[in-house]
Amino acid sequence: MTARLVGLLLLCSSLAFAEGRLRIDADVRGAEVSIDGTVAGKTPLATKLSAGSHRIVLSKAFHKPTTAEIEIVDGKLVSIKLALEAIGKKPGTNTKPPPATTSTVEIRSNVASEVSIDGKLVGTTPIMMSVAIGKHVVELKAAGYRTVRQALDAKAGPLVVEIELVKQ
């Protein structure tokens, strides 16, 4: 084989196996996780996925299913925490579900950035996680870009925050 053909084969094989890792947690333990329409297990769940876009559906009895779109990057870990909203009541109970105390927030940026919420590093963009309902400060940092701080008022339900970083 020629060196050019060997290089092409190596490139194709590395593209075919590009994968990252996904960690899914939920506010309800044991929720069923489906990835791209296939049941993958129960929360908490850690798995490897091919690089690219994936659709996550989280479900459990007496809870409204939650859906998330994620982007897996080769060699990177994406960690998300999703909230399930209780519906109705469990048989044999006479109480209403408690009010929501968390909000699912997805933070995106135009470049991979470190994400801190209220001064605590929580991961890198894109990231989806649950935060306590209320006011927070989101900070994004990336080498060669200006740091961005933005107020976040988390309410019950999902929230998507898109932040554009500007080069220094």
C-alpha positions as CSV (number, residue, x, y, z in Angstrom):
1,M,0.0,0.0,0.0
2,T,1.1,3.5,-0.7
3,A,1.5,6.0,2.2
4,R,-1.3,8.1,0.7
5,L,-3.7,5.1,0.8
6,V,-2.7,4.2,4.3
7,G,-3.3,7.8,5.4
8,L,-6.7,7.9,3.8
9,L,-7.7,4.6,5.5
10,L,-6.6,5.9,8.9
11,L,-8.6,9.1,8.3
12,C,-11.7,7.2,7.4
13,S,-11.4,4.8,10.3
14,S,-11.0,7.7,12.8
15,L,-14.0,9.5,11.4
16,A,-16.1,6.3,11.5
17,F,-15.4,5.8,15.2
18,A,-15.6,9.4,16.5
19,E,-17.4,9.2,19.8
20,G,-17.8,11.0,23.1
21,R,-19.3,10.3,26.4
22,L,-22.7,11.2,27.9
23,R,-23.7,11.3,31.5
24,I,-27.4,11.7,32.3
25,D,-28.8,12.4,35.7
26,A,-32.4,13.3,36.7
27,D,-34.2,14.7,39.7
28,V,-36.1,11.4,39.7
29,R,-34.0,8.3,40.2
30,G,-34.6,5.3,37.9
31,A,-36.2,7.3,35.0
32,E,-36.0,5.4,31.7
33,V,-33.6,7.0,29.1
34,S,-34.2,6.6,25.4
35,I,-31.5,7.8,23.0
36,D,-32.5,8.4,19.4
37,G,-35.6,6.2,20.0
38,T,-33.8,3.3,21.6
39,V,-34.1,2.5,25.3
40,A,-30.6,2.9,26.8
41,G,-31.2,2.3,30.5
42,K,-32.2,4.1,33.6
43,T,-30.9,7.2,35.4
44,P,-28.2,7.8,36.4
45,L,-26.7,6.6,33.1
46,A,-23.2,6.9,31.6
47,T,-22.6,5.8,28.0
48,K,-20.6,6.3,24.9
49,L,-22.2,7.8,21.8
50,S,-21.1,8.6,18.3
51,A,-20.2,12.2,17.7
52,G,-23.1,14.3,16.4
53,S,-26.7,15.3,17.4
54,H,-28.8,13.0,19.5
55,R,-32.3,13.2,21.0
56,I,-32.7,12.2,24.6
57,V,-36.2,11.3,26.1
58,L,-36.5,10.7,29.8
59,S,-39.7,9.1,31.2
60,K,-41.2,7.6,34.3
61,A,-44.6,6.7,35.5
62,F,-46.6,9.6,36.9
63,H,-44.2,12.1,35.3
64,K,-44.4,14.1,32.1
65,P,-41.6,12.9,29.7
66,T,-38.8,15.3,29.1
67,T,-36.9,15.7,25.8
68,A,-33.4,17.1,25.2
69,E,-31.3,17.6,22.1
70,I,-27.6,17.2,22.7
71,E,-24.4,17.4,20.6
72,I,-21.7,14.9,21.3
73,V,-18.2,16.0,20.4
74,D,-15.4,13.5,19.7
75,G,-13.5,12.7,22.9
76,K,-15.6,15.0,25.1
77,L,-18.0,14.3,28.0
78,V,-21.4,15.9,27.9
79,S,-23.1,15.9,31.3
80,I,-26.8,16.8,31.6
81,K,-29.3,16.7,34.5
82,L,-33.0,16.7,33.5
83,A,-36.1,17.4,35.6
84,L,-39.2,15.4,35.3
85,E,-42.5,17.1,36.1
86,A,-44.8,15.0,38.3
87,I,-48.4,14.6,36.9
88,G,-51.5,13.3,38.6
89,K,-51.0,11.4,41.8
90,K,-49.7,8.0,42.7
91,P,-52.4,5.4,43.6
92,G,-53.2,5.5,47.3
93,T,-52.0,9.1,47.9
94,N,-54.1,12.1,48.5
95,T,-51.5,14.8,48.1
96,K,-50.6,17.0,45.2
97,P,-47.1,16.8,43.8
98,P,-44.8,19.5,45.3
99,P,-44.2,22.6,43.2
100,A,-41.1,22.6,40.9
101,T,-37.9,23.7,42.7
102,T,-35.6,23.4,39.7
103,S,-35.5,24.5,36.1
104,T,-33.8,22.8,33.2
105,V,-31.4,25.2,31.5
106,E,-29.5,24.6,28.3
107,I,-26.5,26.9,27.7
108,R,-25.0,27.2,24.2
109,S,-22.2,29.4,22.8
110,N,-20.5,30.0,19.5
111,V,-17.3,28.5,20.8
112,A,-16.6,25.7,23.4
113,S,-16.5,27.6,26.7
114,E,-16.2,26.8,30.4
115,V,-19.5,27.4,32.1
116,S,-19.8,28.7,35.7
117,I,-23.0,29.3,37.5
118,D,-22.9,31.5,40.6
119,G,-19.1,31.2,40.6
120,K,-19.0,27.3,40.4
121,L,-17.6,25.6,37.3
122,V,-20.3,23.2,36.0
123,G,-19.0,22.1,32.6
124,T,-18.5,23.2,29.0
125,T,-20.8,24.3,26.3
126,P,-23.1,23.0,25.1
127,I,-24.5,21.9,28.5
128,M,-27.9,21.1,29.9
129,M,-28.6,20.9,33.6
130,S,-31.0,21.6,36.4
131,V,-30.7,24.8,38.5
132,A,-32.7,26.0,41.4
133,I,-35.5,28.3,40.5
134,G,-34.4,31.9,41.0
135,K,-31.8,34.4,40.0
136,H,-28.3,33.2,39.0
137,V,-25.1,34.5,37.3
138,V,-23.8,32.6,34.3
139,E,-20.2,33.1,33.2
140,L,-18.6,31.8,30.1
141,K,-14.8,31.7,29.5
142,A,-12.8,30.6,26.5
143,A,-9.1,31.2,25.7
144,G,-8.7,34.1,23.3
145,Y,-12.3,35.4,24.0
146,R,-13.7,38.0,26.3
147,T,-15.4,36.5,29.4
148,V,-19.1,37.0,29.4
149,R,-21.3,37.3,32.6
150,Q,-25.0,37.2,32.2
151,A,-28.0,37.3,34.6
152,L,-30.2,34.2,34.5
153,D,-33.7,34.2,36.1
154,A,-34.6,30.5,36.1
155,K,-38.4,29.7,36.3
156,A,-40.2,26.3,36.2
157,G,-39.9,24.7,32.8
158,P,-37.1,24.5,30.3
159,L,-34.9,27.5,29.3
160,V,-32.4,27.8,26.5
161,V,-29.6,30.5,26.9
162,E,-27.4,31.3,23.8
163,I,-24.3,33.4,24.5
164,E,-22.0,34.7,21.9
165,L,-18.3,35.2,22.9
166,V,-16.3,37.9,21.2
167,K,-12.5,37.6,20.4
168,Q,-10.2,39.7,22.5
